[in-house]
Amino acid sequence: MVDNGIALGNTSNMKPEGQAMKKMPKRTLTALKESIEHWQRMSRYKKAEPRKIEEQPGIAGCSLCTVFLRREGKLTCTTCPVKISGHFGCGGTPYVKAYNAYDKHDMPAFRAAARDEVKFLQSLLPEIDKLPKNLVDAANKYLEDYKAEDK
C-alpha cells in the first residue's frame, strides 16, 4: 500500500497499544492531541464524499506528520511518538486499515479502523493526559492549596 508515494508497512504485526513517552514536549503533545481529534472527526464519517485533503486519512491531514515528517526523499519520522512506539511510517497501526478502507469507500470498515486509530493514538499520551480533565484540575487545585498552606 502506498500513501502519497510512501510505502507503508503491513498490519500483520500490529500491536494493540503503543508505548506512551514518559515526558512529551509541548509541541509533540499538541500535535498528538490534534491527530486524535482529527481521527475522532473522521470516525463519524457516514460516506466517503469528496473532502478537503486535510480531512482525509493521510499525511496532509496529520498534525504529527506536519511536525515530524522530514522529506529528504524518504520517510524518517525520527522523533514522532508513533515511530518511537515501534511503528515506522505508521505501519502496523490501525491507520493502514483505515486508509485502505477509505480508499475503497468501505465506510463501516473505515469507521471501525478510525476508532481503533483513536485508541492507539490515545495510548501514546503521557499518563497524566489520559486522566479526565476534571480530575487533573482537581488534583492541581489540591496541590496549589497544599503549597499555599505550606507557606
C-alpha atoms as an extended CHARMM CRD file, in Angstrom:
* protein
*
       151  EXT
         1         1  MET       CA              0.0000000000        0.0000000000        0.0000000000  PROA      1               0.0000000000
         2         2  VAL       CA              1.2360000000        3.4820000000       -0.7730000000  PROA      2               0.0000000000
         3         3  ASP       CA              0.2010000000        6.7920000000        0.7730000000  PROA      3               0.0000000000
         4         4  ASN       CA              1.3190000000        9.8550000000       -1.1870000000  PROA      4               0.0000000000
         5         5  GLY       CA              4.1510000000        7.8700000000       -2.7400000000  PROA      5               0.0000000000
         6         6  ILE       CA              5.4050000000        6.4410000000        0.5510000000  PROA      6               0.0000000000
         7         7  ALA       CA              5.1660000000        2.6940000000        1.1010000000  PROA      7               0.0000000000
         8         8  LEU       CA              3.5990000000        1.7480000000        4.4070000000  PROA      8               0.0000000000
         9         9  GLY       CA              4.1460000000       -1.3710000000        6.4740000000  PROA      9               0.0000000000
        10        10  ASN       CA              1.8960000000       -4.3420000000        6.7850000000  PROA      10              0.0000000000
        11        11  THR       CA             -0.5760000000       -4.7000000000        9.6390000000  PROA      11              0.0000000000
        12        12  SER       CA              0.0840000000       -8.3400000000       10.4960000000  PROA      12              0.0000000000
        13        13  ASN       CA              2.3440000000       -7.4060000000       13.4150000000  PROA      13              0.0000000000
        14        14  MET       CA              0.1030000000       -4.6310000000       14.7560000000  PROA      14              0.0000000000
        15        15  LYS       CA              0.4840000000       -4.0200000000       18.4550000000  PROA      15              0.0000000000
        16        16  PRO       CA             -2.8330000000       -3.3310000000       20.2380000000  PROA      16              0.0000000000
        17        17  GLU       CA             -1.4460000000       -0.2760000000       22.0060000000  PROA      17              0.0000000000
        18        18  GLY       CA              1.5140000000        1.9810000000       21.6570000000  PROA      18              0.0000000000
        19        19  GLN       CA              4.0220000000        2.8770000000       24.2960000000  PROA      19              0.0000000000
        20        20  ALA       CA              3.4940000000        6.2880000000       25.8640000000  PROA      20              0.0000000000
        21        21  MET       CA              6.5080000000        8.5420000000       26.1550000000  PROA      21              0.0000000000
        22        22  LYS       CA              7.2790000000        9.3340000000       29.7820000000  PROA      22              0.0000000000
        23        23  LYS       CA              7.7920000000       13.0380000000       29.0740000000  PROA      23              0.0000000000
        24        24  MET       CA              6.4520000000       14.7030000000       25.9780000000  PROA      24              0.0000000000
        25        25  PRO       CA              7.4250000000       18.1300000000       24.6490000000  PROA      25              0.0000000000
        26        26  LYS       CA              4.5020000000       20.5560000000       24.3750000000  PROA      26              0.0000000000
        27        27  ARG       CA              4.7250000000       20.6860000000       20.5540000000  PROA      27              0.0000000000
        28        28  THR       CA              4.5340000000       16.8910000000       20.3920000000  PROA      28              0.0000000000
        29        29  LEU       CA              1.6290000000       16.7150000000       22.8360000000  PROA      29              0.0000000000
        30        30  THR       CA             -0.2920000000       19.3630000000       20.8780000000  PROA      30              0.0000000000
        31        31  ALA       CA              0.2630000000       17.5210000000       17.5780000000  PROA      31              0.0000000000
        32        32  LEU       CA             -0.7760000000       14.2080000000       19.1460000000  PROA      32              0.0000000000
        33        33  LYS       CA             -3.9780000000       15.6930000000       20.5830000000  PROA      33              0.0000000000
        34        34  GLU       CA             -4.7830000000       17.3420000000       17.2400000000  PROA      34              0.0000000000
        35        35  SER       CA             -4.2670000000       13.9990000000       15.4920000000  PROA      35              0.0000000000
        36        36  ILE       CA             -6.6060000000       12.2950000000       17.9790000000  PROA      36              0.0000000000
        37        37  GLU       CA             -9.2700000000       14.9620000000       17.3270000000  PROA      37              0.0000000000
        38        38  HSD       CA             -8.7830000000       14.5210000000       13.5500000000  PROA      38              0.0000000000
        39        39  TRP       CA             -9.3750000000       10.7650000000       13.7980000000  PROA      39              0.0000000000
        40        40  GLN       CA            -12.3460000000       11.2740000000       16.1240000000  PROA      40              0.0000000000
        41        41  ARG       CA            -13.9500000000       13.5330000000       13.4910000000  PROA      41              0.0000000000
        42        42  MET       CA            -13.2050000000       11.0630000000       10.7130000000  PROA      42              0.0000000000
        43        43  SER       CA            -14.5940000000        8.1320000000       12.7290000000  PROA      43              0.0000000000
        44        44  ARG       CA            -18.0360000000        9.7440000000       12.3690000000  PROA      44              0.0000000000
        45        45  TYR       CA            -17.9760000000        9.9360000000        8.5410000000  PROA      45              0.0000000000
        46        46  LYS       CA            -21.0380000000        8.2950000000        7.0060000000  PROA      46              0.0000000000
        47        47  LYS       CA            -19.7740000000        8.2300000000        3.4110000000  PROA      47              0.0000000000
        48        48  ALA       CA            -16.5520000000        8.7790000000        1.5140000000  PROA      48              0.0000000000
        49        49  GLU       CA            -17.6340000000       12.0300000000       -0.0840000000  PROA      49              0.0000000000
        50        50  PRO       CA            -15.1380000000       14.4740000000       -1.5490000000  PROA      50              0.0000000000
        51        51  ARG       CA            -13.4420000000       16.2870000000        1.3340000000  PROA      51              0.0000000000
        52        52  LYS       CA            -10.5480000000       18.6270000000        1.7320000000  PROA      52              0.0000000000
        53        53  ILE       CA             -7.3690000000       16.5850000000        1.7010000000  PROA      53              0.0000000000
        54        54  GLU       CA             -6.7200000000       17.7360000000        5.2890000000  PROA      54              0.0000000000
        55        55  GLU       CA             -9.8830000000       15.8950000000        6.3960000000  PROA      55              0.0000000000
        56        56  GLN       CA             -8.9260000000       12.5660000000        4.8560000000  PROA      56              0.0000000000
        57        57  PRO       CA             -6.6220000000        9.8680000000        6.1930000000  PROA      57              0.0000000000
        58        58  GLY       CA             -3.0840000000       10.5760000000        5.0760000000  PROA      58              0.0000000000
        59        59  ILE       CA             -0.0690000000       12.7630000000        5.6110000000  PROA      59              0.0000000000
        60        60  ALA       CA             -1.7680000000       16.0410000000        4.6330000000  PROA      60              0.0000000000
        61        61  GLY       CA             -4.2560000000       15.8440000000        7.5000000000  PROA      61              0.0000000000
        62        62  CYS       CA             -1.9460000000       14.5220000000       10.1900000000  PROA      62              0.0000000000
        63        63  SER       CA             -0.5870000000       17.0330000000       12.7000000000  PROA      63              0.0000000000
        64        64  LEU       CA              2.0840000000       14.5390000000       13.7490000000  PROA      64              0.0000000000
        65        65  CYS       CA              3.3020000000       14.2670000000       10.1390000000  PROA      65              0.0000000000
        66        66  THR       CA              3.2740000000       18.0560000000        9.8450000000  PROA      66              0.0000000000
        67        67  VAL       CA              5.6180000000       18.2850000000       12.8210000000  PROA      67              0.0000000000
        68        68  PHE       CA              7.7970000000       15.1930000000       12.4040000000  PROA      68              0.0000000000
        69        69  LEU       CA              7.9150000000       14.0830000000        8.7810000000  PROA      69              0.0000000000
        70        70  ARG       CA             11.1830000000       15.0380000000        7.1480000000  PROA      70              0.0000000000
        71        71  ARG       CA             11.0390000000       14.9670000000        3.3700000000  PROA      71              0.0000000000
        72        72  GLU       CA             14.5330000000       14.1640000000        2.2950000000  PROA      72              0.0000000000
        73        73  GLY       CA             13.4310000000       11.7100000000       -0.3410000000  PROA      73              0.0000000000
        74        74  LYS       CA             12.4890000000        9.2190000000        2.3500000000  PROA      74              0.0000000000
        75        75  LEU       CA             10.2370000000        8.8290000000        5.3560000000  PROA      75              0.0000000000
        76        76  THR       CA             12.0980000000        9.4990000000        8.5760000000  PROA      76              0.0000000000
        77        77  CYS       CA              9.6030000000       10.4730000000       11.3130000000  PROA      77              0.0000000000
        78        78  THR       CA             12.5630000000       10.1990000000       13.6980000000  PROA      78              0.0000000000
        79        79  THR       CA             11.0400000000       11.6830000000       16.8560000000  PROA      79              0.0000000000
        80        80  CYS       CA              7.3520000000       11.0400000000       16.1470000000  PROA      80              0.0000000000
        81        81  PRO       CA              5.6530000000        9.2740000000       19.0880000000  PROA      81              0.0000000000
        82        82  VAL       CA              4.1630000000        6.7210000000       16.6680000000  PROA      82              0.0000000000
        83        83  LYS       CA              7.6510000000        5.7690000000       15.4330000000  PROA      83              0.0000000000
        84        84  ILE       CA              9.0260000000        5.7930000000       18.9790000000  PROA      84              0.0000000000
        85        85  SER       CA              6.2880000000        3.2830000000       19.8910000000  PROA      85              0.0000000000
        86        86  GLY       CA              7.7020000000        0.9400000000       17.2400000000  PROA      86              0.0000000000
        87        87  HSD       CA              5.6130000000        1.8280000000       14.1760000000  PROA      87              0.0000000000
        88        88  PHE       CA              7.7720000000        3.4130000000       11.4880000000  PROA      88              0.0000000000
        89        89  GLY       CA              5.6660000000        5.2750000000        8.9210000000  PROA      89              0.0000000000
        90        90  CYS       CA              2.5280000000        4.2640000000       10.8580000000  PROA      90              0.0000000000
        91        91  GLY       CA              2.9950000000        0.7130000000        9.5730000000  PROA      91              0.0000000000
        92        92  GLY       CA              1.3530000000       -1.8180000000       11.8440000000  PROA      92              0.0000000000
        93        93  THR       CA             -1.1420000000        0.7020000000       13.2420000000  PROA      93              0.0000000000
        94        94  PRO       CA             -4.8970000000        0.9330000000       12.5560000000  PROA      94              0.0000000000
        95        95  TYR       CA             -4.0570000000        3.7940000000       10.1770000000  PROA      95              0.0000000000
        96        96  VAL       CA             -3.2000000000        1.2980000000        7.4190000000  PROA      96              0.0000000000
        97        97  LYS       CA             -6.5960000000       -0.4370000000        7.5820000000  PROA      97              0.0000000000
        98        98  ALA       CA             -8.3750000000        2.9200000000        7.7980000000  PROA      98              0.0000000000
        99        99  TYR       CA             -6.5530000000        4.3050000000        4.7810000000  PROA      99              0.0000000000
       100       100  ASN       CA             -7.2920000000        1.2080000000        2.6980000000  PROA      100             0.0000000000
       101       101  ALA       CA            -10.9710000000        1.1340000000        3.7180000000  PROA      101             0.0000000000
       102       102  TYR       CA            -11.3990000000        4.8480000000        2.9320000000  PROA      102             0.0000000000
       103       103  ASP       CA             -9.7400000000        4.3450000000       -0.4480000000  PROA      103             0.0000000000
       104       104  LYS       CA            -12.2480000000        1.5450000000       -1.2070000000  PROA      104             0.0000000000
       105       105  HSD       CA            -15.2120000000        3.6130000000        0.1160000000  PROA      105             0.0000000000
       106       106  ASP       CA            -15.8840000000        0.8900000000        2.7290000000  PROA      106             0.0000000000
       107       107  MET       CA            -17.1720000000        3.2600000000        5.3670000000  PROA      107             0.0000000000
       108       108  PRO       CA            -18.1800000000        0.7290000000        8.0580000000  PROA      108             0.0000000000
       109       109  ALA       CA            -14.6350000000       -0.7240000000        7.9600000000  PROA      109             0.0000000000
       110       110  PHE       CA            -13.1740000000        2.7900000000        7.8200000000  PROA      110             0.0000000000
       111       111  ARG       CA            -15.1170000000        3.9810000000       10.8920000000  PROA      111             0.0000000000
       112       112  ALA       CA            -14.0770000000        0.8860000000       12.8700000000  PROA      112             0.0000000000
       113       113  ALA       CA            -10.4130000000        1.3370000000       11.9140000000  PROA      113             0.0000000000
       114       114  ALA       CA            -10.6070000000        5.0830000000       12.6360000000  PROA      114             0.0000000000
       115       115  ARG       CA            -11.9280000000        4.3270000000       16.1510000000  PROA      115             0.0000000000
       116       116  ASP       CA             -9.0510000000        1.8730000000       16.5960000000  PROA      116             0.0000000000
       117       117  GLU       CA             -6.6230000000        4.5890000000       15.4710000000  PROA      117             0.0000000000
       118       118  VAL       CA             -8.0780000000        6.9540000000       18.0860000000  PROA      118             0.0000000000
       119       119  LYS       CA             -7.4900000000        4.3210000000       20.7780000000  PROA      119             0.0000000000
       120       120  PHE       CA             -3.9700000000        3.6950000000       19.5150000000  PROA      120             0.0000000000
       121       121  LEU       CA             -3.0760000000        7.4020000000       19.4900000000  PROA      121             0.0000000000
       122       122  GLN       CA             -4.6260000000        7.8640000000       22.9440000000  PROA      122             0.0000000000
       123       123  SER       CA             -2.3990000000        5.0510000000       24.2070000000  PROA      123             0.0000000000
       124       124  LEU       CA              0.6030000000        7.2300000000       23.2830000000  PROA      124             0.0000000000
       125       125  LEU       CA             -0.4700000000       10.0820000000       25.5630000000  PROA      125             0.0000000000
       126       126  PRO       CA              1.5290000000       10.5590000000       28.7570000000  PROA      126             0.0000000000
       127       127  GLU       CA             -0.3370000000        9.0220000000       31.7010000000  PROA      127             0.0000000000
       128       128  ILE       CA             -1.4480000000       12.3860000000       33.1310000000  PROA      128             0.0000000000
       129       129  ASP       CA             -3.1670000000       13.2420000000       29.8420000000  PROA      129             0.0000000000
       130       130  LYS       CA             -5.1960000000       10.0130000000       29.9530000000  PROA      130             0.0000000000
       131       131  LEU       CA             -6.9780000000       11.1670000000       33.1000000000  PROA      131             0.0000000000
       132       132  PRO       CA            -10.2920000000       13.0510000000       32.8640000000  PROA      132             0.0000000000
       133       133  LYS       CA             -9.7130000000       16.8160000000       32.7550000000  PROA      133             0.0000000000
       134       134  ASN       CA            -11.8650000000       17.4470000000       35.8490000000  PROA      134             0.0000000000
       135       135  LEU       CA             -9.7330000000       15.0080000000       37.8620000000  PROA      135             0.0000000000
       136       136  VAL       CA             -6.5000000000       16.6510000000       36.6950000000  PROA      136             0.0000000000
       137       137  ASP       CA             -7.9260000000       20.0970000000       37.5180000000  PROA      137             0.0000000000
       138       138  ALA       CA             -8.9850000000       18.9160000000       40.9970000000  PROA      138             0.0000000000
       139       139  ALA       CA             -5.5290000000       17.4270000000       41.6360000000  PROA      139             0.0000000000
       140       140  ASN       CA             -3.8170000000       20.6470000000       40.5190000000  PROA      140             0.0000000000
       141       141  LYS       CA             -6.1280000000       22.7250000000       42.7500000000  PROA      141             0.0000000000
       142       142  TYR       CA             -5.3220000000       20.4530000000       45.6840000000  PROA      142             0.0000000000
       143       143  LEU       CA             -1.5900000000       20.8780000000       45.0580000000  PROA      143             0.0000000000
       144       144  GLU       CA             -1.9530000000       24.6640000000       44.8440000000  PROA      144             0.0000000000
       145       145  ASP       CA             -3.9160000000       24.7280000000       48.1230000000  PROA      145             0.0000000000
       146       146  TYR       CA             -1.3620000000       22.4420000000       49.7530000000  PROA      146             0.0000000000
       147       147  LYS       CA              1.5220000000       24.6920000000       48.6630000000  PROA      147             0.0000000000
       148       148  ALA       CA             -0.3570000000       27.7750000000       49.9050000000  PROA      148             0.0000000000
       149       149  GLU       CA             -0.8790000000       26.1700000000       53.3330000000  PROA      149             0.0000000000
       150       150  ASP       CA              2.8150000000       25.2780000000       53.4920000000  PROA      150             0.0000000000
       151       151  LYS       CA              3.9120000000       28.9130000000       53.2360000000  PROA      151             0.0000000000
